[in-house]
Amino acid sequence: EQDSGEPPSLFVFINCSTRDLPVIESYV
């Protein structure tokens, strides 16, 4: 589910889940 409308939300999600960076990268 990629919503090109709330980029900051993604950054916050990454910041909150920094230890799950690989998972986030896979999601992106």
C-alpha distance matrix in Angstrom:
0.0 3.8 6.3 9.6 11.7 11.9 12.8 15.3 13.0 11.6 15.3 16.3 14.0 15.4 18.8 18.6 17.6 19.8 21.2 17.8 17.4 17.1 14.2 12.4 13.6 12.3 8.7 9.3
3.8 0.0 3.8 6.3 8.9 9.5 9.8 12.9 11.4 9.8 13.3 15.0 13.3 14.4 17.7 18.3 17.5 19.2 21.1 18.0 16.9 16.9 14.6 12.1 12.6 12.2 8.8 7.8
6.3 3.8 0.0 3.8 5.4 6.7 8.1 11.2 10.0 9.6 13.0 14.5 13.6 15.2 18.1 18.6 18.7 20.5 22.8 20.1 19.0 19.6 17.5 14.5 15.3 15.5 12.1 10.7
9.6 6.3 3.8 0.0 3.8 6.1 6.7 10.3 10.5 10.0 12.7 14.9 14.8 15.9 18.4 19.7 20.0 21.2 23.9 21.5 19.8 20.6 19.1 15.8 16.0 16.7 13.8 11.4
11.7 8.9 5.4 3.8 0.0 3.8 6.2 9.0 9.2 10.2 12.6 14.1 14.6 16.3 18.3 19.4 20.4 21.8 24.8 22.7 21.3 22.7 21.0 17.6 18.3 19.4 16.3 14.2
11.9 9.5 6.7 6.1 3.8 0.0 3.8 5.6 5.5 7.1 9.3 10.4 11.2 13.2 14.8 15.8 17.1 18.6 21.7 20.0 18.8 20.6 19.0 15.5 16.7 18.3 15.1 13.3
12.8 9.8 8.1 6.7 6.2 3.8 0.0 3.8 5.4 5.3 6.7 8.9 10.0 11.0 12.7 14.5 15.5 16.3 19.6 18.1 16.2 18.2 17.2 13.5 14.2 16.3 13.7 11.3
15.3 12.9 11.2 10.3 9.0 5.6 3.8 0.0 3.8 5.3 5.0 6.2 8.6 9.8 10.4 12.2 14.1 14.9 18.4 17.5 16.0 18.7 17.8 14.1 15.5 17.9 15.5 13.6
13.0 11.4 10.0 10.5 9.2 5.5 5.4 3.8 0.0 3.8 5.4 5.1 6.1 8.6 9.8 10.4 12.1 13.9 17.0 15.8 15.0 17.5 16.0 12.5 14.6 16.6 13.7 12.7
11.6 9.8 9.6 10.0 10.2 7.1 5.3 5.3 3.8 0.0 3.8 5.4 5.0 6.2 8.5 9.7 10.3 11.6 14.7 13.0 11.8 14.0 12.7 9.1 10.9 13.0 10.4 9.2
15.3 13.3 13.0 12.7 12.6 9.3 6.7 5.0 5.4 3.8 0.0 3.8 5.4 5.1 6.1 8.5 9.7 10.0 13.5 12.9 11.2 14.1 13.7 10.1 11.6 14.5 12.7 11.2
16.3 15.0 14.5 14.9 14.1 10.4 8.9 6.2 5.1 5.4 3.8 0.0 3.8 5.4 4.9 6.0 8.4 9.7 13.1 12.8 12.2 15.5 14.6 11.5 13.9 16.4 14.4 13.7
14.0 13.3 13.6 14.8 14.6 11.2 10.0 8.6 6.1 5.0 5.4 3.8 0.0 3.8 5.4 5.1 6.0 8.3 11.1 10.0 9.9 12.8 11.3 8.5 11.5 13.6 11.4 11.6
15.4 14.4 15.2 15.9 16.3 13.2 11.0 9.8 8.6 6.2 5.1 5.4 3.8 0.0 3.8 5.4 5.0 5.5 8.7 7.9 6.8 10.1 9.7 6.8 9.2 11.9 10.8 10.5
18.8 17.7 18.1 18.4 18.3 14.8 12.7 10.4 9.8 8.5 6.1 4.9 5.4 3.8 0.0 3.8 5.5 5.2 8.9 9.6 9.0 12.8 12.8 10.3 12.6 15.5 14.5 14.2
18.6 18.3 18.6 19.7 19.4 15.8 14.5 12.2 10.4 9.7 8.5 6.0 5.1 5.4 3.8 0.0 3.8 5.9 8.5 9.0 9.9 13.4 12.6 10.8 13.9 16.1 14.8 15.4
17.6 17.5 18.7 20.0 20.4 17.1 15.5 14.1 12.1 10.3 9.7 8.4 6.0 5.0 5.5 3.8 0.0 3.8 5.4 5.2 6.7 9.9 9.2 8.1 11.2 13.2 12.4 13.6
19.8 19.2 20.5 21.2 21.8 18.6 16.3 14.9 13.9 11.6 10.0 9.7 8.3 5.5 5.2 5.9 3.8 0.0 3.8 5.3 5.2 9.0 9.7 8.6 10.7 13.4 13.5 14.0
21.2 21.1 22.8 23.9 24.8 21.7 19.6 18.4 17.0 14.7 13.5 13.1 11.1 8.7 8.9 8.5 5.4 3.8 0.0 3.8 5.5 8.1 9.0 9.5 11.5 13.5 14.2 15.4
17.8 18.0 20.1 21.5 22.7 20.0 18.1 17.5 15.8 13.0 12.9 12.8 10.0 7.9 9.6 9.0 5.2 5.3 3.8 0.0 3.8 5.6 5.4 6.4 8.8 10.1 10.7 12.5
17.4 16.9 19.0 19.8 21.3 18.8 16.2 16.0 15.0 11.8 11.2 12.2 9.9 6.8 9.0 9.9 6.7 5.2 5.5 3.8 0.0 3.8 5.4 5.0 6.1 8.5 9.7 10.4
17.1 16.9 19.6 20.6 22.7 20.6 18.2 18.7 17.5 14.0 14.1 15.5 12.8 10.1 12.8 13.4 9.9 9.0 8.1 5.6 3.8 0.0 3.8 5.4 5.1 6.2 8.6 9.8
14.2 14.6 17.5 19.1 21.0 19.0 17.2 17.8 16.0 12.7 13.7 14.6 11.3 9.7 12.8 12.6 9.2 9.7 9.0 5.4 5.4 3.8 0.0 3.8 5.5 5.1 6.2 8.7
12.4 12.1 14.5 15.8 17.6 15.5 13.5 14.1 12.5 9.1 10.1 11.5 8.5 6.8 10.3 10.8 8.1 8.6 9.5 6.4 5.0 5.4 3.8 0.0 3.8 5.3 4.9 6.1
13.6 12.6 15.3 16.0 18.3 16.7 14.2 15.5 14.6 10.9 11.6 13.9 11.5 9.2 12.6 13.9 11.2 10.7 11.5 8.8 6.1 5.1 5.5 3.8 0.0 3.8 5.3 5.0
12.3 12.2 15.5 16.7 19.4 18.3 16.3 17.9 16.6 13.0 14.5 16.4 13.6 11.9 15.5 16.1 13.2 13.4 13.5 10.1 8.5 6.2 5.1 5.3 3.8 0.0 3.8 5.4
8.7 8.8 12.1 13.8 16.3 15.1 13.7 15.5 13.7 10.4 12.7 14.4 11.4 10.8 14.5 14.8 12.4 13.5 14.2 10.7 9.7 8.6 6.2 4.9 5.3 3.8 0.0 3.8
9.3 7.8 10.7 11.4 14.2 13.3 11.3 13.6 12.7 9.2 11.2 13.7 11.6 10.5 14.2 15.4 13.6 14.0 15.4 12.5 10.4 9.8 8.7 6.1 5.0 5.4 3.8 0.0
